[in-house]
C-alpha cells in the first residue's frame, strides 16, 4: 500500500511505495529530499502477520537477509531500519526486525539487537 507524504518545502502530495519507508525520496515537484516515515513496530507487525512471503515482499519489500531455524519449515526474514525503536523514537538501525515464516505464512515478528560483525 503506497505511503502518502506531503513535501514540507513546496506542499506537493506524493505517493511513495511502501518499501521506501525509512528511506529518502526526491520530491517530484521541487526536487528536495524527503524522509519517508518509518513504521512503528506494532504497525509493521500488523501489516505482515499471517501474510504469505509474496505479500510480505510486496508490502515491506525484500528482506535484508534470510536465515533458517532448526525446523526447516521456518524461515527468518531479517529487516533493518524498517521500524521505529519505541525507546528512542528513531529508526531501528541497530536492531533487526525478524519475521518468522512457517509453511509459507508469517507466524511471528520479533526484534533483536544486530549481531556484531
MDTraj code that builds the backbone (N, CA, C; nanometers):
import mdtraj as md
import numpy as np

residues = "UNK UNK UNK UNK UNK UNK UNK UNK UNK UNK UNK UNK UNK UNK UNK UNK UNK UNK UNK UNK UNK UNK UNK UNK UNK UNK UNK UNK UNK UNK UNK UNK UNK UNK UNK UNK UNK UNK UNK UNK UNK UNK UNK UNK UNK UNK UNK UNK UNK UNK UNK UNK UNK UNK UNK UNK UNK UNK UNK UNK UNK UNK UNK UNK UNK UNK UNK UNK UNK UNK UNK UNK UNK UNK UNK UNK UNK UNK UNK UNK UNK UNK UNK UNK UNK UNK UNK UNK UNK UNK UNK UNK UNK UNK UNK UNK UNK UNK UNK UNK UNK UNK UNK UNK UNK UNK UNK UNK UNK UNK UNK UNK UNK UNK UNK UNK UNK".split()
xyz = np.array([
    [0.0839, -0.1158, 0.0000],
    [0.0000, 0.0000, 0.0000],
    [0.0900, 0.1242, 0.0000],
    [0.0730, 0.2141, -0.0939],
    [0.1585, 0.3332, -0.1006],
    [0.1431, 0.4224, 0.0223],
    [0.2500, 0.4958, 0.0521],
    [0.2528, 0.5892, 0.1637],
    [0.2304, 0.7287, 0.1068],
    [0.1381, 0.8038, 0.1669],
    [0.1136, 0.9414, 0.1231],
    [0.1946, 1.0359, 0.2105],
    [0.2757, 1.1203, 0.1475],
    [0.3525, 1.2199, 0.2216],
    [0.3371, 1.3552, 0.1534],
    [0.3565, 1.4595, 0.2309],
    [0.3493, 1.5961, 0.1790],
    [0.4862, 1.6594, 0.1942],
    [0.5366, 1.7183, 0.0884],
    [0.6663, 1.7843, 0.0913],
    [0.6550, 1.9096, 0.1787],
    [0.7395, 1.9209, 0.2831],
    [0.7310, 2.0387, 0.3681],
    [0.7807, 2.1664, 0.2999],
    [0.8572, 2.1513, 0.1931],
    [0.9116, 2.2685, 0.1240],
    [0.8107, 2.3301, 0.0276],
    [0.7496, 2.2453, -0.0583],
    [0.6612, 2.3006, -0.1616],
    [0.5142, 2.2620, -0.1453],
    [0.4842, 2.1689, -0.0537],
    [0.3472, 2.1276, -0.0302],
    [0.2935, 2.0221, -0.1245],
    [0.3776, 1.9718, -0.2149],
    [0.3331, 1.8687, -0.3094],
    [0.2966, 1.7410, -0.2338],
    [0.1898, 1.6772, -0.2767],
    [0.1485, 1.5495, -0.2189],
    [0.2099, 1.4386, -0.3046],
    [0.2770, 1.3453, -0.2370],
    [0.3469, 1.2372, -0.3073],
    [0.2945, 1.1020, -0.2607],
    [0.2870, 1.0078, -0.3517],
    [0.2519, 0.8698, -0.3197],
    [0.3782, 0.7865, -0.3411],
    [0.4281, 0.7283, -0.2317],
    [0.5577, 0.6604, -0.2327],
    [0.5379, 0.5117, -0.2047],
    [0.6083, 0.4226, -0.2751],
    [0.5950, 0.2789, -0.2474],
    [0.6286, 0.2460, -0.1017],
    [0.5545, 0.1532, -0.0443],
    [0.5696, 0.1111, 0.0954],
    [0.7135, 0.0717, 0.1298],
    [0.7817, 0.0063, 0.0355],
    [0.9174, -0.0423, 0.0645],
    [1.0196, 0.0700, 0.0820],
    [0.9812, 0.1931, 0.0535],
    [1.0726, 0.3064, 0.0724],
    [1.0600, 0.3701, 0.2107],
    [0.9789, 0.3112, 0.2989],
    [0.9693, 0.3634, 0.4360],
    [1.1085, 0.3641, 0.4984],
    [1.1407, 0.4748, 0.5637],
    [1.2715, 0.4874, 0.6270],
    [1.3814, 0.5321, 0.5328],
    [1.3479, 0.5508, 0.4070],
    [1.4467, 0.5918, 0.3064],
    [1.4209, 0.7373, 0.2649],
    [1.5094, 0.7873, 0.1816],
    [1.4910, 0.9204, 0.1260],
    [1.4187, 0.9093, -0.0072],
    [1.3391, 1.0123, -0.0384],
    [1.2624, 1.0170, -0.1623],
    [1.2687, 1.1596, -0.2139],
    [1.2927, 1.1747, -0.3432],
    [1.3032, 1.3076, -0.4028],
    [1.1654, 1.3564, -0.4451],
    [1.1289, 1.4753, -0.3968],
    [1.0004, 1.5351, -0.4324],
    [0.9974, 1.5569, -0.5843],
    [0.8938, 1.5082, -0.6515],
    [0.8882, 1.5235, -0.7967],
    [0.8691, 1.6692, -0.8416],
    [0.8193, 1.7540, -0.7502],
    [0.7927, 1.8936, -0.7873],
    [0.9152, 1.9833, -0.7645],
    [0.9654, 1.9888, -0.6405],
    [1.0746, 2.0827, -0.6095],
    [1.2127, 2.0154, -0.6039],
    [1.2160, 1.8834, -0.6125],
    [1.3407, 1.8047, -0.6128],
    [1.4127, 1.8021, -0.4774],
    [1.3449, 1.8476, -0.3711],
    [1.4024, 1.8399, -0.2376],
    [1.3941, 1.6944, -0.1894],
    [1.4855, 1.6552, -0.0997],
    [1.4850, 1.5192, -0.0462],
    [1.3958, 1.5117, 0.0763],
    [1.3087, 1.4103, 0.0804],
    [1.2177, 1.3882, 0.1916],
    [1.2508, 1.2542, 0.2564],
    [1.2228, 1.2411, 0.3853],
    [1.2360, 1.1121, 0.4522],
    [1.0979, 1.0491, 0.4576],
    [1.0874, 0.9275, 0.4053],
    [0.9596, 0.8564, 0.4084],
    [0.9424, 0.8001, 0.5497],
    [0.8290, 0.8281, 0.6152],
    [0.8100, 0.7830, 0.7530],
    [0.8264, 0.6316, 0.7677],
    [0.8868, 0.5932, 0.8799],
    [0.9089, 0.4526, 0.9133],
    [0.7892, 0.4011, 0.9926],
    [0.7672, 0.2715, 0.9904],
    [0.6574, 0.2092, 1.0640],
    [0.6925, 0.1917, 1.2115],
    [0.5929, 0.2029, 1.2987],
    [0.6152, 0.1612, 1.4366],
    [0.6243, 0.0088, 1.4350],
    [0.6762, -0.0471, 1.5408],
    [0.6860, -0.1933, 1.5473],
    [0.5484, -0.2582, 1.5392],
    [0.4495, -0.1996, 1.6057],
    [0.3138, -0.2550, 1.6013],
    [0.2527, -0.2445, 1.4618],
    [0.2774, -0.1335, 1.3920],
    [0.2276, -0.1185, 1.2545],
    [0.2902, -0.2238, 1.1636],
    [0.4216, -0.2435, 1.1771],
    [0.4910, -0.3436, 1.0954],
    [0.4310, -0.4814, 1.1214],
    [0.4177, -0.5155, 1.2493],
    [0.3631, -0.6470, 1.2874],
    [0.2229, -0.6650, 1.2283],
    [0.1377, -0.5639, 1.2418],
    [0.0006, -0.5733, 1.1906],
    [-0.0031, -0.5887, 1.0386],
    [0.0894, -0.5254, 0.9690],
    [0.0922, -0.5341, 0.8227],
    [0.1298, -0.6726, 0.7712],
    [0.2159, -0.7450, 0.8453],
    [0.2695, -0.8698, 0.7901],
    [0.2155, -0.9986, 0.8518],
    [0.1558, -0.9906, 0.9713],
    [0.1096, -1.1144, 1.0357],
    [0.0122, -1.1920, 0.9472],
    [0.0368, -1.3229, 0.9385],
    [-0.0433, -1.4191, 0.8623],
    [-0.0434, -1.3938, 0.7114],
    [0.0499, -1.3143, 0.6639],
    [0.0633, -1.2905, 0.5197],
    [0.1564, -1.3956, 0.4606],
    [0.1462, -1.4157, 0.3304],
    [0.2384, -1.5053, 0.2602],
    [0.3706, -1.4332, 0.2358],
    [0.4713, -1.5085, 0.1971],
    [0.6007, -1.4474, 0.1660],
    [0.5872, -1.3455, 0.0538],
    [0.5067, -1.3777, -0.0455],
    [0.4874, -1.2873, -0.1582],
    [0.4214, -1.1567, -0.1125],
    [0.3235, -1.1672, -0.0235],
    [0.2561, -1.0482, 0.0274],
    [0.3519, -0.9619, 0.1102],
    [0.4322, -1.0256, 0.1944],
    [0.5293, -0.9516, 0.2758],
    [0.6275, -0.8786, 0.1849],
    [0.6751, -0.9470, 0.0830],
    [0.7698, -0.8860, -0.0118],
    [0.7070, -0.7645, -0.0791],
    [0.5801, -0.7744, -0.1128],
    [0.5103, -0.6625, -0.1773],
    [0.4837, -0.5488, -0.0783],
    [0.4514, -0.5806, 0.0467],
    [0.4128, -0.4795, 0.1454],
    [0.5330, -0.4029, 0.2002],
    [0.6367, -0.4744, 0.2430],
    [0.7508, -0.4078, 0.3074],
    [0.8823, -0.4254, 0.2324],
    [0.8771, -0.4943, 0.1188],
    [0.9980, -0.5121, 0.0392],
    [1.0734, -0.6379, 0.0767],
    [1.1767, -0.6686, -0.0006],
    [1.2537, -0.7898, 0.0255],
    [1.3345, -0.7758, 0.1549],
    [1.3628, -0.8892, 0.2211],
    [1.4406, -0.8827, 0.3446],
    [1.5858, -0.8449, 0.3165],
    [1.6516, -0.7905, 0.4208],
    [1.7947, -0.7601, 0.4093],
    [1.8774, -0.8877, 0.4136],
    [1.8265, -0.9888, 0.4843],
    [1.8909, -1.1206, 0.4874],
    [1.7860, -1.2244, 0.5241],
    [1.8179, -1.3502, 0.4950],
    [1.7271, -1.4611, 0.5248],
    [1.8049, -1.5672, 0.6011],
    [1.7428, -1.6192, 0.7061],
    [1.8036, -1.7278, 0.7824],
    [1.7031, -1.8398, 0.7999],
    [1.7502, -1.9515, 0.8511],
    [1.6623, -2.0646, 0.8795],
    [1.6802, -2.1045, 1.0253],
    [1.5861, -2.1818, 1.0746],
    [1.5962, -2.2330, 1.2101],
    [1.6177, -2.3831, 1.2028],
    [1.6246, -2.4474, 1.3199],
    [1.6417, -2.5926, 1.3212],
    [1.5246, -2.6614, 1.2525],
    [1.4079, -2.5992, 1.2611],
    [1.2897, -2.6505, 1.1940],
    [1.2951, -2.6007, 1.0498],
    [1.3217, -2.6891, 0.9555],
    [1.3457, -2.6481, 0.8162],
    [1.2252, -2.5825, 0.7502],
    [1.1068, -2.5951, 0.8117],
    [0.9886, -2.5297, 0.7549],
    [0.9898, -2.3809, 0.7819],
    [1.0720, -2.3368, 0.8763],
    [1.0721, -2.1963, 0.9187],
    [1.1857, -2.1185, 0.8544],
    [1.1508, -1.9991, 0.8111],
    [1.2497, -1.9038, 0.7609],
    [1.2440, -1.7806, 0.8484],
    [1.3575, -1.7144, 0.8627],
    [1.3626, -1.5865, 0.9335],
    [1.4020, -1.4805, 0.8321],
    [1.3120, -1.3887, 0.8060],
    [1.3410, -1.2767, 0.7173],
    [1.3806, -1.1598, 0.8061],
    [1.5001, -1.1090, 0.7856],
    [1.5554, -1.0038, 0.8697],
    [1.5531, -0.8693, 0.7981],
    [1.4997, -0.7692, 0.8676],
    [1.4936, -0.6331, 0.8159],
    [1.5657, -0.5404, 0.9136],
    [1.6306, -0.4391, 0.8596],
    [1.6975, -0.3401, 0.9438],
    [1.6515, -0.2004, 0.9004],
    [1.6141, -0.1168, 0.9971],
    [1.5748, 0.0203, 0.9666],
    [1.4340, 0.0376, 0.9161],
    [1.3511, -0.0663, 0.9233],
    [1.2126, -0.0557, 0.8746],
    [1.1152, -0.0150, 0.9837],
    [1.1592, -0.0192, 1.1102],
    [1.0696, 0.0122, 1.2205],
    [1.1307, 0.1193, 1.3102],
    [1.0467, 0.1753, 1.3965],
    [1.0904, 0.2766, 1.4925],
    [1.1096, 0.2105, 1.6287],
    [1.2233, 0.2355, 1.6903],
    [1.2503, 0.1853, 1.8248],
    [1.1689, 0.2682, 1.9227],
    [1.0804, 0.2058, 2.0004],
    [0.9952, 0.2842, 2.0909],
    [1.0741, 0.3564, 2.2006],
    [1.1914, 0.3062, 2.2363],
    [1.2720, 0.3699, 2.3414],
    [1.3374, 0.4993, 2.2932],
    [1.3770, 0.5022, 2.1642],
    [1.4488, 0.6189, 2.1132],
    [1.3636, 0.7062, 2.0215],
    [1.2577, 0.6479, 1.9622],
    [1.1767, 0.7212, 1.8661],
    [1.2441, 0.7345, 1.7309],
    [1.3548, 0.6623, 1.7114],
    [1.4292, 0.6673, 1.5855],
    [1.4260, 0.5307, 1.5176],
    [1.4645, 0.5298, 1.3889],
    [1.4650, 0.4048, 1.3128],
    [1.5549, 0.3014, 1.3792],
    [1.5108, 0.1763, 1.3757],
    [1.5855, 0.0639, 1.4329],
    [1.7057, 0.0296, 1.3452],
    [1.8112, 0.1084, 1.3527],
    [1.9305, 0.0814, 1.2716],
    [2.0204, -0.0224, 1.3388],
    [2.0091, -0.0360, 1.4729],
    [2.0939, -0.1303, 1.5462],
    [2.0188, -0.2548, 1.5899],
    [1.8943, -0.2672, 1.5450],
    [1.8153, -0.3855, 1.5789],
    [1.7538, -0.4438, 1.4531],
    [1.7335, -0.5740, 1.4560],
    [1.6695, -0.6430, 1.3454],
    [1.5215, -0.6615, 1.3744],
    [1.4425, -0.6474, 1.2720],
    [1.3033, -0.6883, 1.2762],
    [1.3035, -0.8259, 1.2125],
    [1.2682, -0.9278, 1.2893],
    [1.2754, -1.0657, 1.2415],
    [1.1343, -1.1168, 1.2166],
    [1.1078, -1.1495, 1.0913],
    [0.9779, -1.2018, 1.0503],
    [0.9935, -1.3535, 1.0378],
    [0.9166, -1.4279, 1.1169],
    [0.9249, -1.5739, 1.1168],
    [0.8151, -1.6285, 1.0262],
    [0.8581, -1.7048, 0.9263],
    [0.7655, -1.7611, 0.8283],
    [0.7645, -1.9126, 0.8450],
    [0.6464, -1.9684, 0.8634],
    [0.6302, -2.1133, 0.8820],
    [0.5301, -2.1627, 0.7781],
    [0.5723, -2.2601, 0.6999],
    [0.4864, -2.3144, 0.5939],
    [0.4301, -2.2065, 0.5025],
    [0.5119, -2.1048, 0.4736],
    [0.4750, -2.0022, 0.3772],
    [0.3997, -1.8829, 0.4331],
    [0.3694, -1.8823, 0.5654],
    [0.2951, -1.7723, 0.6262],
    [0.3705, -1.7142, 0.7453],
    [0.3542, -1.5841, 0.7674],
    [0.4157, -1.5178, 0.8823],
    [0.3424, -1.5614, 1.0086],
    [0.4196, -1.6144, 1.1050],
    [0.3601, -1.6601, 1.2312],
    [0.4105, -1.5795, 1.3509],
    [0.5154, -1.4996, 1.3315],
    [0.5685, -1.4213, 1.4424],
    [0.6547, -1.3084, 1.3868],
    [0.6612, -1.2007, 1.4627],
    [0.7531, -1.0892, 1.4342],
    [0.8147, -1.0525, 1.5670],
    [0.9479, -1.0523, 1.5728],
    [1.0130, -1.0076, 1.6957],
    [1.1344, -0.9231, 1.6609],
    [1.1952, -0.8659, 1.7630],
    [1.3015, -0.7683, 1.7446],
    [1.4205, -0.8092, 1.8288],
    [1.5405, -0.7953, 1.7728],
    [1.6620, -0.8356, 1.8438],
    [1.7772, -0.7480, 1.8006],
    [1.8745, -0.7274, 1.8905],
    [1.9930, -0.6498, 1.8526],
    [2.0672, -0.7174, 1.7376],
    [2.1236, -0.6366, 1.6495],
    [2.2060, -0.6919, 1.5415],
    [2.3307, -0.7535, 1.6026],
    [2.3718, -0.8674, 1.5483],
    [2.4943, -0.9321, 1.5953],
    [2.6145, -0.8503, 1.5500],
    [2.7164, -0.8472, 1.6344],
    [2.8395, -0.7756, 1.5970],
    [2.9064, -0.8476, 1.4817],
    [2.9639, -0.7715, 1.3863],
    [3.0262, -0.8370, 1.2688],
    [3.1490, -0.9159, 1.3066],
])
top = md.Topology()
chain = top.add_chain()
for i, resn in enumerate(residues, 1):
    res = top.add_residue(resn, chain, resSeq=i)
    for name in ("N", "CA", "C"):
        top.add_atom(name, md.element.get_by_symbol(name[0]), res)
traj = md.Trajectory(xyz[None], top)
